Amino acid sequence: MWKHIMKNPHKVLPQLLAAGIGSWGFFCTGTVRGWSSPGIPSLNATKTFEIDATEMAWIAAMPPLCALAGALLVGYPMQRYGRRTALIGLSLPFFLGFLLMGFTDLAQHKAILFIGRLLSGLMNGAATPASQIYISECASPRIRGTLSSFTASALALGILVAYIIGAFVDWWVLAFILSMFPLMLFTGMIFMPETPVWLISHNREDDARKALQRLRGKRTDIEAEFQRLKENQAKNSQQQEIQPRELLKGSVLKPLGISMGIMFFQQFTGINAMIFYTVSIFKSAGTTLDGRYATIIIGFVQLIATAGSGFLVDRFGRRFLLLSSAAIVSCALAAMGSFFYMQAQWGPALATETLGWLPLLSLIVFFIAYSGGYANVPFILMGEMFPARYRSILGPLSSSFNLCCTFTVVRSFPLMQISMEKYGAFWFFMCCTLVGIVFVYLLLPETKGKTLDDIEKLFSVKYNADGTLKITEVQPDNYSNGKTASIASSGIVMNAPSRESFHKQKGKQDDKATVENGNGFSPVPLNPIVDSEDEDEDDGSLVPAPL
């Protein structure tokens, strides 16, 4: 797999660097999520100020709730000032949020802790679409899936780092230590280029050319890719300012609906209930292994599996990874629910003695399976499926919905364990995951190896599923004895034709196809698909350009 990715190292390494630093926003998000598992039990055991159980639950649930607003608010600065500038700007409030959380122990007032969690939650939501879109727009099609999966690996690494540090220090010391990571994001992004797509959209062609050259390597011929980016932007800029009614078009609603559906099923695997309450789950299971160390084991498993899946996403495709991930996750949830059901039937002592190994094994399988598909593919799709013209709007919308689902799961999980019993909560997540399999199988198209422009065509009424231009209306054919020719999206149907009435002629000089409709000839320009990432892979294929 590395051989495939590093086929031309001088072209790939700059993109790897941009993806690594851009994904640090997800690392910081992981530290926010990971703080809760060791931090809340530590706070409960060492608190020096008054705070009750309900407030504890809100401390855990506040970041995903505030992230809703953060994901929506970041849309404007991303569009107005750029993806890179947005990531630089959000890193400073991120740093301040952790700093306030640490100072809570010194000030001994819970309000400061809530403000710190609020700030870190807002930046949590803002970093998700900003990082994902930055990487997607910097990467070339051949390795975009792999580079986009860096975000999920960074998220898992951030969670693991918080788990490891939190196992050995108090909650407020943990917050102080975690505050340095947003500063690393700030420093790294200063030295990164802005995305060529954003620069072209703001008529900064010289800067865009320099940024693309830097991202593809000094010795790479970027002219073909640069022209393709300009053509795509010219097509999008033909329309004026985005109107609200444009967001109701099928080509916009279809990818948004699919993305939000996958985000829903991702969160309703119960992933964040597992992450936020890992220590508590192991305590409830009554296992002999210390919950803090079991959490670290889970964190390592999640990181390794997530990193490994990044190399599979461009090999097996998005659909296969999601379907296989969901199938195994549902089995792990069924096993976890079965343990707690046996615990309720047999009693904690007998269940632990007989099946004490099952909770740890179930969670390990759960995190391996989740990390193999659901951890990164939904975010990769978010960066791929949305039309370029609306990407800065739809990305935050999808992220906000994801965070809304995250908040719902995290806040309701303690209540679900009471109202539905622990086994009922896990079986509920299992049922949601099974429904997700049907959703993905029926509705998600494969995007592996396609350019962003090709993916837009998958959802456009002007194009067939294979990306070819639809021809929906033809005048009566003068050569068919008065009879008409009807052209459907799947082909041409002739009623007693007297001569062939549809010709495709490829021009030798200007790469055009000519379509005869009976009354004359209509030229259709054809654009070669060239990826400057790997010139020798160009097959000279041609697709109709938008008319």
Secondary structure, 3 states (H helix, E strand, C coil): CHHHHCCCHHHHHHHHHHHHHHCHHHHHHHHHHHHHHHHHHHHHHHCCCCCCHHHHHHHHHHHHHHHHHHHHHCHHHHHHHCHHHHHHHHHHHHHHHHHHHHHHHHHCCHHHHHHHHHHHHHHHHHHHHHHHHHHHHHCCHHHHHHHHCHHHHHHHHHHHHHHHHHCCCCHHHHHHHHCHHHHHHHHHHHCCCCCHHHHHHCCCHHHHHHHHHHHHCCCCCCHHHHHHHHHHHHHHHCCCCCCHHHHHCHHHHHHHHHHHHHHHHHHCCCHHHHHHCHHHHHHHHCCCCCHHHHHHHHHHHHHHHHHHHHCCHHHHCHHHHHHHHHHHHHHHHHHHHHHHHHHHHHCHHHHHHHHCCHHHHHHHHHHHHHHCCCCCHHHHHHHHHCCHHHHHHHHHHHHHHHHHHHHHHHHHHHHHHHHCHHHHHHHHHHHHHHHHHHHHHHHCCCCCCCCHHHHHHHCCCCECCCCCECCCCCCCCCCCCCCCEEEECCEEEECCCCCCCCCCCCCCCCCEEEEECCCCEEEEEEEECCCCCCHHHCCCCEEECCC
